[in-house]
């Protein structure tokens, strides 16, 4: 497949959901910008790319640093001339420890990456998308079902993911006049390195530890790609995709 002429940027593209989404986009013909803190995992994603898909550009980036984000999007603009899709995927999951044992640094880092980093990338994408010709584009934020159904000992993560819902709504509203659509995908138990503890057994609200079902991460990648391929006149503001048998509905 030749390139489809569209440009997508994925943060946290070196592993897990970000890697799966980046590879799905590239196989579909998108030219890709791969962003993440370390270049080595991003190069591994690039090495796994389909031979007949789009091009891939690696950009080591700290999304919590405004200067690093500015450099990422300037490189994107200079390299490809435009940006059609941003998948705001990068995020961290702080230690699952009692609230009273959390340090200020753990709280601050979670907010800096999960909220501020997502905002900085969305802001930079807005600036490119509203000025390009043809104008517009799509921003997809990686939220979490934890925003509405928290796990024990997850205050920083839950708080930041809840904040992303407000950011998504604001971006969707502010983007209307610029032909920028914004969506949020809330994911439950995709099978990645981050969720291996869930398969082994994770703390439940009743104090027990139980293994939880997971789903293949490719289903998440397919869902994100489906949103990205919609025309800009259509949007999926919020989507939940989860392992069917995980304890979400009626959790606890």
Backbone bond lengths (Angstrom), bond angles and torsions (degrees), N, CA, C in turn:
res aa  C-N    CA-C-N  psi(-1)  N-CA   C-N-CA  omega(-1)  CA-C   N-CA-C  phi
1 X - - - 1.462 - - 1.526 109.97 -
2 X 1.299 117.14 130.74 1.458 120.77 175.84 1.518 109.81 -79.16
3 X 1.314 116.29 165.01 1.451 119.87 178.02 1.522 110.74 -58.26
4 X 1.320 116.36 144.15 1.468 120.14 -179.45 1.527 112.74 -90.47
5 X 1.331 116.11 3.03 1.457 120.00 176.76 1.512 114.50 85.60
6 X 1.334 116.69 0.82 1.463 119.83 179.70 1.524 110.57 -106.97
7 X 1.326 115.01 151.99 1.461 122.30 -176.29 1.528 109.11 -116.53
8 X 1.321 116.64 131.11 1.465 121.44 177.65 1.522 109.86 -127.38
9 X 1.305 115.55 145.28 1.467 122.65 177.12 1.517 108.22 -121.58
10 X 1.315 116.50 129.56 1.464 122.16 179.15 1.521 108.64 -121.86
11 X 1.327 116.64 124.86 1.462 120.42 174.17 1.527 109.19 -91.21
12 X 1.322 116.15 151.93 1.460 119.67 -175.34 1.511 111.34 64.14
13 X 1.344 116.13 39.11 1.464 121.31 -171.59 1.516 113.58 -86.08
14 X 1.328 118.06 3.36 1.453 120.25 -175.34 1.515 115.19 -87.48
15 X 1.322 117.82 -8.57 1.463 119.75 -177.57 1.523 110.04 -162.60
16 X 1.320 115.16 169.45 1.456 122.61 169.58 1.520 114.77 54.50
17 X 1.322 115.22 -135.22 1.457 121.90 -176.94 1.522 111.08 -61.19
18 X 1.329 117.05 -43.77 1.452 120.09 -178.92 1.514 112.46 -59.76
19 X 1.315 116.52 -43.36 1.464 120.15 178.52 1.525 110.93 -64.59
20 X 1.325 116.99 -45.23 1.461 120.60 -179.23 1.520 111.34 -61.27
21 X 1.321 116.90 -41.99 1.463 120.52 -179.89 1.528 110.45 -68.12
22 X 1.325 117.16 -43.32 1.461 120.39 -179.88 1.529 111.10 -60.14
23 X 1.318 117.10 -42.41 1.465 120.41 -179.94 1.525 111.50 -68.66
24 X 1.333 117.27 -36.24 1.469 120.12 177.57 1.524 110.74 -65.90
25 X 1.334 116.83 -42.22 1.457 120.86 178.45 1.532 110.44 -63.22
26 X 1.327 115.58 -47.16 1.466 120.26 -177.11 1.533 110.74 -62.43
27 X 1.314 117.40 -40.43 1.461 120.93 178.33 1.524 111.32 -66.29
28 X 1.329 116.68 -25.04 1.464 121.73 179.19 1.530 111.85 -84.61
29 X 1.328 116.57 -3.25 1.450 119.68 175.46 1.515 116.00 107.11
30 X 1.331 117.54 -0.37 1.465 120.35 176.52 1.524 110.11 -70.63
31 X 1.327 116.91 140.45 1.456 120.81 163.01 1.518 106.91 -80.00
32 X 1.340 117.12 135.65 1.447 121.47 -167.29 1.520 112.86 -117.74
33 X 1.329 115.14 142.55 1.454 122.65 165.67 1.521 106.58 -111.68
34 X 1.323 116.17 120.85 1.457 122.16 -178.08 1.518 108.71 -103.04
35 X 1.330 116.68 118.41 1.461 121.36 -178.64 1.517 110.24 -117.12
36 X 1.323 115.79 144.54 1.454 122.64 178.16 1.513 108.96 -179.80
37 X 1.318 116.49 166.44 1.462 119.78 -175.41 1.521 113.12 -65.76
38 X 1.330 116.74 -36.07 1.463 120.31 -176.06 1.524 110.36 -117.16
39 X 1.318 115.36 136.95 1.456 120.36 -176.90 1.526 112.21 -70.83
40 X 1.340 117.92 -34.37 1.464 120.56 -173.47 1.529 113.25 -58.54
41 X 1.344 119.75 -49.85 1.473 118.53 177.46 1.530 112.62 -62.60
42 X 1.333 116.31 -33.58 1.459 119.24 178.17 1.525 110.71 -65.36
43 X 1.310 116.47 -38.20 1.463 120.46 176.84 1.532 110.61 -64.75
44 X 1.325 116.76 -33.15 1.469 119.92 177.29 1.527 110.61 -67.14
45 X 1.326 116.10 -38.95 1.460 119.28 174.91 1.521 110.39 -62.31
46 X 1.309 115.78 -45.07 1.465 120.33 179.40 1.524 111.19 -60.03
47 X 1.321 116.48 -39.96 1.462 120.91 -178.88 1.524 112.07 -66.37
48 X 1.334 117.32 -24.32 1.464 121.76 -178.97 1.523 112.79 -89.12
49 X 1.317 117.41 2.71 1.457 121.85 -175.22 1.522 112.00 -67.17
50 X 1.328 115.17 153.02 1.462 121.16 177.14 1.529 109.56 -67.81
51 X 1.337 118.23 136.85 1.462 120.59 -176.39 1.528 113.61 -64.97
52 X 1.331 117.11 -24.38 1.466 120.41 -177.39 1.520 112.20 -108.78
53 X 1.342 117.48 19.90 1.456 121.36 179.76 1.512 111.76 -97.63
54 X 1.338 115.32 -161.63 1.449 120.75 -178.50 1.516 112.70 -76.61
55 X 1.327 114.34 173.64 1.462 120.68 178.32 1.523 110.28 -76.36
56 X 1.327 116.07 160.47 1.459 121.49 178.82 1.521 110.43 -132.82
57 X 1.325 115.56 130.85 1.452 122.76 179.11 1.523 108.76 -118.75
58 X 1.317 117.81 125.88 1.462 123.59 -178.85 1.524 109.74 -94.21
59 X 1.347 116.38 129.17 1.470 121.81 178.17 1.529 109.63 -135.62
60 X 1.321 117.03 103.57 1.466 119.96 175.07 1.522 108.72 -65.56
61 X 1.337 116.40 126.05 1.465 121.14 -171.26 1.516 110.76 -147.20
62 X 1.330 116.32 138.78 1.462 122.70 169.15 1.522 106.74 -103.74
63 X 1.332 117.77 104.21 1.463 119.76 -173.28 1.523 113.33 -69.32
64 X 1.330 117.52 -13.01 1.468 119.25 177.17 1.522 111.95 -83.44
65 X 1.338 117.03 -3.52 1.465 122.88 -178.93 1.525 109.20 -108.02
66 X 1.341 118.55 114.85 1.469 120.69 -177.07 1.526 113.38 -55.93
67 X 1.322 117.61 -39.62 1.463 120.26 -179.06 1.524 111.13 -66.10
68 X 1.327 116.93 -38.82 1.457 121.27 179.24 1.528 110.85 -66.63
69 X 1.315 116.39 -40.48 1.468 120.75 177.71 1.526 110.30 -65.38
70 X 1.328 117.10 -43.66 1.463 120.43 178.40 1.521 111.23 -58.87
71 X 1.328 116.43 -41.28 1.464 120.58 178.67 1.522 111.35 -65.27
72 X 1.335 117.32 -39.46 1.463 122.03 178.99 1.523 111.13 -59.17
73 X 1.310 116.52 -48.94 1.460 119.17 -175.07 1.528 111.92 -76.41
74 X 1.315 117.64 -28.78 1.456 119.97 173.85 1.525 110.17 -67.35
75 X 1.338 116.97 -39.96 1.465 120.72 176.23 1.518 110.76 -63.10
76 X 1.323 116.23 -41.25 1.466 120.79 177.79 1.526 110.89 -59.90
77 X 1.320 115.50 -47.11 1.463 120.14 -178.82 1.519 111.53 -64.76
78 X 1.323 116.22 -43.32 1.460 119.74 -178.74 1.523 111.67 -68.80
79 X 1.317 117.54 -33.61 1.457 121.42 -176.24 1.522 113.44 -80.75
80 X 1.337 116.66 -38.22 1.457 120.26 -172.88 1.533 114.38 -120.28
81 X 1.321 117.23 -16.06 1.460 119.63 176.10 1.507 115.71 86.79
82 X 1.328 117.55 -13.44 1.455 120.92 -179.33 1.531 109.72 -163.33
83 X 1.331 115.88 176.59 1.466 122.28 175.41 1.514 107.61 -145.33
84 X 1.330 116.32 123.47 1.460 121.12 -177.44 1.521 113.67 -101.51
85 X 1.336 117.02 -33.88 1.464 120.76 -177.74 1.522 109.60 -140.39
86 X 1.315 115.81 132.66 1.470 122.52 169.17 1.519 108.07 -115.85
87 X 1.331 116.41 122.37 1.466 120.40 170.62 1.509 107.13 -103.08
88 X 1.321 115.49 104.00 1.463 123.53 179.96 1.524 108.35 -80.02
89 X 1.309 116.24 85.56 1.462 121.15 -171.96 1.525 113.86 -104.69
90 X 1.327 117.64 -31.24 1.467 120.53 -172.14 1.520 111.46 -57.79
91 X 1.318 115.43 135.80 1.458 120.77 177.79 1.515 109.68 -169.40
92 X 1.312 116.36 165.33 1.460 120.75 178.61 1.518 109.92 -127.33
93 X 1.315 114.73 156.17 1.459 123.51 178.25 1.519 106.31 -119.64
94 X 1.322 117.62 105.35 1.468 119.84 -177.58 1.527 111.24 -68.24
95 X 1.313 117.61 169.54 1.463 119.94 -179.32 1.528 112.31 -57.22
96 X 1.317 115.94 138.32 1.470 121.04 177.53 1.524 108.95 -84.03
97 X 1.309 114.85 83.65 1.465 121.89 -178.33 1.515 109.05 -128.74
98 X 1.338 118.40 160.27 1.462 120.22 -179.31 1.527 112.18 -53.96
99 X 1.307 115.41 146.23 1.458 122.18 -176.94 1.527 112.28 -51.96
100 X 1.323 116.31 -40.29 1.464 120.12 -176.21 1.519 113.06 -70.45
101 X 1.326 116.47 -14.11 1.465 120.08 -179.42 1.528 113.49 -98.37
102 X 1.328 117.09 -7.61 1.460 120.53 178.49 1.524 110.37 -67.11
103 X 1.319 116.03 140.41 1.458 119.45 175.58 1.527 109.48 -91.71
104 X 1.319 115.15 159.83 1.455 119.65 176.22 1.523 110.41 -60.28
105 X 1.315 116.56 -37.86 1.461 120.60 -178.82 1.526 111.40 -63.21
106 X 1.347 117.33 -38.93 1.464 120.50 178.09 1.520 111.13 -65.77
107 X 1.318 115.94 -42.02 1.473 120.59 177.00 1.526 110.34 -62.13
108 X 1.324 116.10 -49.86 1.463 121.43 -175.11 1.529 111.73 -63.37
109 X 1.316 117.25 -41.38 1.456 119.88 -179.95 1.524 110.93 -63.22
110 X 1.332 116.75 -40.47 1.460 120.41 179.66 1.519 110.99 -63.26
111 X 1.319 116.94 -44.23 1.465 121.23 177.89 1.530 110.47 -64.88
112 X 1.323 116.62 -43.69 1.468 120.85 -177.24 1.525 111.73 -60.81
113 X 1.327 116.77 -41.20 1.466 119.96 -178.18 1.525 111.11 -82.55
114 X 1.324 117.28 -54.22 1.460 121.09 -170.24 1.523 113.68 -71.36
115 X 1.324 117.11 -33.97 1.467 119.93 -177.62 1.524 111.05 -105.86
116 X 1.324 116.62 -59.97 1.463 119.21 -176.26 1.521 111.15 -62.76
117 X 1.314 117.78 -42.87 1.461 120.72 179.39 1.517 111.95 -61.58
118 X 1.322 116.94 -42.62 1.462 120.73 177.98 1.519 110.89 -63.59
119 X 1.338 116.27 -42.58 1.462 120.17 177.35 1.526 111.96 -61.10
120 X 1.337 116.61 -47.03 1.464 120.18 -177.79 1.527 111.03 -59.97
121 X 1.319 117.00 -41.95 1.462 120.10 179.43 1.528 111.15 -67.92
122 X 1.317 117.08 -41.17 1.470 120.03 178.06 1.527 110.81 -63.48
123 X 1.316 116.64 -42.07 1.464 120.86 179.46 1.527 110.79 -60.98
124 X 1.324 116.21 -46.04 1.463 120.45 179.48 1.528 111.17 -64.58
125 X 1.332 116.63 -39.10 1.462 120.18 177.53 1.523 110.99 -64.42
126 X 1.326 116.95 -41.56 1.472 121.64 177.64 1.524 110.11 -54.64
127 X 1.319 116.03 -46.23 1.467 120.13 -175.48 1.522 111.38 -62.08
128 X 1.337 116.64 -39.01 1.459 119.62 178.04 1.525 110.50 -73.34
129 X 1.320 117.39 -47.74 1.458 121.66 -172.22 1.517 113.05 -65.12
130 X 1.333 117.45 -37.24 1.456 118.93 -177.26 1.529 112.68 -77.38
131 X 1.331 116.59 -16.58 1.464 120.37 -177.33 1.525 113.00 -101.22
132 X 1.332 118.14 -16.00 1.462 120.25 -173.58 1.529 111.24 -80.24
133 X 1.315 115.42 167.53 1.459 121.10 -179.14 1.528 108.92 -133.46
134 X 1.344 118.65 117.89 1.458 126.01 -1.63 1.523 111.07 -68.66
135 X 1.330 114.80 145.91 1.447 119.26 -173.14 1.522 111.80 -80.96
136 X 1.311 114.54 168.61 1.453 120.46 175.90 1.514 113.06 99.51
137 X 1.305 114.69 178.14 1.453 121.96 -178.84 1.514 109.91 168.06
138 X 1.319 115.34 -167.56 1.468 120.36 -175.31 1.525 109.60 -138.28
139 X 1.333 115.21 135.61 1.459 122.43 175.68 1.525 107.43 -117.81
140 X 1.319 116.01 128.08 1.464 121.76 178.53 1.522 107.82 -120.92
141 X 1.314 116.60 118.12 1.461 122.18 -179.51 1.527 110.36 -96.50
142 X 1.313 115.84 137.70 1.465 121.17 174.88 1.522 108.14 -87.95
143 X 1.314 115.29 102.80 1.453 120.30 178.03 1.526 110.14 -90.32
144 X 1.311 116.95 -139.21 1.465 120.93 176.28 1.513 109.76 -171.02
145 X 1.321 116.14 145.30 1.456 119.26 173.08 1.529 110.80 -65.48
146 X 1.320 117.28 -16.84 1.464 120.26 177.77 1.521 112.55 -64.96
147 X 1.339 117.25 -19.58 1.457 119.58 178.28 1.520 111.52 -61.38
148 X 1.320 117.30 -32.41 1.461 121.68 -179.12 1.527 112.80 -106.07
149 X 1.332 116.84 -21.67 1.466 121.05 -179.00 1.521 108.30 -135.88
150 X 1.338 117.52 81.71 1.469 119.98 -173.91 1.523 112.77 -68.32
151 X 1.318 112.96 154.01 1.455 120.30 170.81 1.528 108.75 -90.33
152 X 1.339 117.86 161.69 1.463 119.74 174.89 1.527 110.67 -59.42
153 X 1.312 115.85 143.38 1.464 122.97 174.52 1.533 111.93 60.76
154 X 1.317 116.63 44.51 1.472 119.55 -175.95 1.526 112.74 -131.52
155 X 1.320 117.73 27.61 1.469 120.13 -173.74 1.524 113.96 -54.74
156 X 1.332 120.32 -48.04 1.471 118.35 -178.98 1.529 112.79 -63.43
157 X 1.324 116.67 -45.74 1.466 120.71 -178.45 1.524 110.55 -64.29
158 X 1.321 116.86 -48.28 1.457 120.79 -179.00 1.526 111.13 -61.38
159 X 1.318 116.73 -43.54 1.461 120.80 179.97 1.522 111.56 -60.57
160 X 1.328 116.24 -45.28 1.464 119.07 -177.68 1.527 111.64 -68.80
161 X 1.301 117.89 -37.72 1.449 119.81 179.54 1.529 111.26 -70.95
162 X 1.326 116.67 -32.72 1.461 119.63 173.90 1.522 109.83 -65.06
163 X 1.322 116.73 -38.94 1.461 120.96 178.26 1.524 111.28 -63.16
164 X 1.322 117.34 -34.42 1.457 120.29 179.71 1.526 112.04 -62.70
165 X 1.330 116.22 -31.22 1.465 118.61 177.45 1.524 110.48 -63.01
166 X 1.318 117.11 -42.94 1.460 120.21 176.19 1.517 111.91 -63.86
167 X 1.328 116.99 -40.56 1.455 120.88 178.03 1.523 110.62 -63.62
168 X 1.320 117.28 -43.32 1.459 120.65 179.06 1.519 111.29 -59.23
169 X 1.317 117.34 -44.31 1.468 120.67 179.92 1.526 110.92 -63.73
170 X 1.313 116.83 -40.63 1.463 120.15 179.41 1.524 111.40 -66.97
171 X 1.328 116.24 -41.97 1.464 119.71 178.37 1.524 111.19 -64.02
172 X 1.325 116.71 -40.23 1.464 120.26 178.80 1.522 111.12 -62.36
173 X 1.321 116.51 -39.43 1.467 120.90 179.10 1.523 110.94 -70.95
174 X 1.316 116.82 -50.61 1.465 120.21 -176.88 1.519 112.45 -68.78
175 X 1.323 116.75 -23.71 1.454 119.71 -178.75 1.512 114.57 -79.42
176 X 1.308 117.73 -14.66 1.472 120.41 -174.70 1.524 112.44 -54.91
177 X 1.315 117.08 -47.52 1.459 120.59 -174.76 1.526 112.58 -71.76
178 X 1.345 116.42 -11.63 1.464 120.67 -179.19 1.532 112.54 -111.83
179 X 1.329 116.67 9.67 1.472 121.60 -177.22 1.527 111.86 60.28
180 X 1.318 115.10 37.25 1.464 121.00 176.27 1.524 108.12 -109.68
181 X 1.317 116.62 119.42 1.465 121.90 178.01 1.523 108.65 -97.55
182 X 1.314 116.36 144.40 1.464 120.42 179.75 1.516 110.23 -131.75
183 X 1.322 115.17 134.08 1.456 122.83 -179.04 1.525 110.06 -130.00
184 X 1.325 114.40 164.16 1.464 120.60 172.64 1.522 108.48 -134.30
185 X 1.315 116.56 133.39 1.453 121.01 175.36 1.523 108.59 -113.13
186 X 1.320 115.75 124.39 1.465 122.36 179.08 1.525 108.07 -103.68
187 X 1.314 115.33 121.43 1.461 121.65 -168.50 1.530 110.49 -113.79
188 X 1.310 115.80 134.99 1.453 120.72 178.48 1.511 112.80 -121.01
189 X 1.328 116.53 110.06 1.466 123.10 170.22 1.523 114.10 63.90
190 X 1.324 116.22 49.53 1.463 119.43 168.43 1.526 107.96 -73.53
191 X 1.304 116.53 141.98 1.469 121.31 -176.68 1.527 110.18 -77.89
192 X 1.323 116.12 97.10 1.465 123.64 176.00 1.528 107.86 -135.53
193 X 1.325 115.83 175.35 1.465 119.61 177.32 1.526 110.94 -58.34
194 X 1.338 117.07 -34.89 1.459 120.91 -177.19 1.524 112.57 -64.90
195 X 1.338 116.85 -26.94 1.463 119.61 -175.48 1.530 113.34 -105.15
196 X 1.311 117.48 13.15 1.464 119.40 179.62 1.526 111.98 -60.32
197 X 1.331 117.04 -32.77 1.472 119.65 178.87 1.521 111.45 -63.95
198 X 1.334 116.93 -28.08 1.466 119.62 179.37 1.517 111.09 -68.19
199 X 1.316 116.70 -36.57 1.461 119.98 178.27 1.520 111.37 -70.79
200 X 1.333 116.07 -29.78 1.457 120.30 -179.25 1.526 112.30 -82.60
201 X 1.327 116.19 -28.29 1.460 121.05 -177.89 1.512 110.17 134.73
202 X 1.334 117.03 122.22 1.455 121.92 -174.95 1.519 110.15 -130.54
203 X 1.323 116.46 151.33 1.462 121.91 -177.02 1.523 111.17 -60.85
204 X 1.328 115.33 132.44 1.461 122.47 177.26 1.529 110.14 -105.11
205 X 1.323 115.37 169.25 1.458 119.89 -177.13 1.527 113.02 -63.98
206 X 1.328 116.85 -24.37 1.473 119.64 -179.72 1.523 112.25 -88.63
207 X 1.327 116.81 6.53 1.460 120.37 177.11 1.510 114.97 91.55
208 X 1.322 118.06 -7.33 1.457 121.12 177.68 1.534 110.47 -85.54
209 X 1.331 114.92 165.85 1.458 121.22 172.42 1.526 108.05 -111.93
210 X 1.310 116.52 126.43 1.460 120.67 -179.21 1.527 110.03 -137.91
211 X 1.337 114.46 143.71 1.463 119.75 172.85 1.523 109.01 -71.45
212 X 1.336 116.08 143.78 1.462 120.92 179.73 1.530 109.96 -120.96
213 X 1.337 116.09 142.17 1.469 119.30 176.73 1.525 110.83 -63.84
214 X 1.333 115.50 149.22 1.457 121.66 174.64 1.524 109.43 -126.49
215 X 1.321 115.67 164.81 1.470 120.83 177.98 1.522 109.05 -119.67
216 X 1.317 115.60 157.47 1.460 121.90 177.88 1.528 109.26 -61.56
217 X 1.319 116.55 132.82 1.462 121.04 -177.53 1.523 112.23 -64.74
218 X 1.318 117.41 -18.98 1.468 119.28 -179.98 1.522 111.55 -64.67
219 X 1.345 117.25 -24.85 1.464 119.33 178.01 1.536 110.27 -68.15
220 X 1.319 116.06 -34.56 1.464 120.23 175.16 1.522 109.91 -66.13
221 X 1.335 116.42 -46.23 1.458 120.47 179.87 1.524 111.20 -59.29
222 X 1.328 116.70 -41.83 1.465 120.31 178.53 1.528 111.11 -63.29
223 X 1.330 116.60 -38.90 1.463 120.56 -179.22 1.531 111.30 -66.96
224 X 1.332 116.63 -43.78 1.461 120.31 179.15 1.526 110.25 -64.95
225 X 1.321 116.90 -42.04 1.463 120.73 178.56 1.523 110.92 -62.80
226 X 1.307 116.95 -38.06 1.466 120.42 178.51 1.526 110.93 -61.33
227 X 1.331 116.89 -43.66 1.465 120.32 177.16 1.527 110.34 -62.99
228 X 1.329 115.95 -44.01 1.460 120.60 -177.15 1.520 112.19 -63.06
229 X 1.318 117.96 -29.35 1.456 121.53 -176.48 1.526 113.55 -88.23
230 X 1.322 117.20 -0.45 1.459 119.23 174.55 1.529 109.95 -69.04
231 X 1.342 117.97 148.01 1.465 119.03 171.28 1.529 109.28 -66.75
232 X 1.325 117.30 154.31 1.464 120.18 -175.48 1.523 113.35 -65.09
233 X 1.313 117.57 -12.97 1.466 119.35 176.74 1.527 111.76 -78.22
234 X 1.344 117.50 -7.60 1.459 122.35 -179.86 1.521 109.34 -125.14
235 X 1.319 115.03 147.43 1.469 119.17 -179.23 1.520 110.59 -147.89
236 X 1.309 115.47 152.31 1.467 123.20 168.95 1.523 105.23 -112.63
237 X 1.325 119.04 96.27 1.468 119.80 -175.05 1.520 112.74 -59.34
238 X 1.341 116.89 -42.83 1.460 120.91 -178.66 1.528 109.42 -141.35
239 X 1.317 114.48 134.99 1.457 121.11 176.72 1.519 108.43 -134.47
240 X 1.325 116.38 137.91 1.457 121.68 171.64 1.516 108.66 -113.94
241 X 1.324 116.31 128.46 1.456 121.38 174.06 1.523 107.33 -130.39
242 X 1.318 116.34 129.14 1.457 119.86 -170.87 1.519 110.88 -150.45
243 X 1.322 114.40 159.84 1.457 119.70 171.15 1.530 108.62 -63.66
244 X 1.316 116.44 127.11 1.464 120.99 -170.27 1.526 113.16 -55.01
245 X 1.334 116.66 -39.37 1.461 119.36 -172.72 1.522 114.21 -100.67
246 X 1.340 117.29 11.74 1.460 118.35 177.88 1.527 109.68 -72.22
247 X 1.325 118.00 152.59 1.469 120.98 -177.69 1.526 111.82 -81.16
248 X 1.327 115.27 82.53 1.459 119.99 176.69 1.527 110.88 -110.06
249 X 1.313 115.94 -62.20 1.470 119.82 178.74 1.529 107.55 -67.83
250 X 1.312 116.57 116.11 1.450 120.49 -176.20 1.516 112.44 81.22
251 X 1.358 116.43 21.05 1.464 119.57 -178.33 1.524 110.70 -55.01
252 X 1.334 115.28 135.45 1.458 120.15 175.03 1.499 113.66 93.98
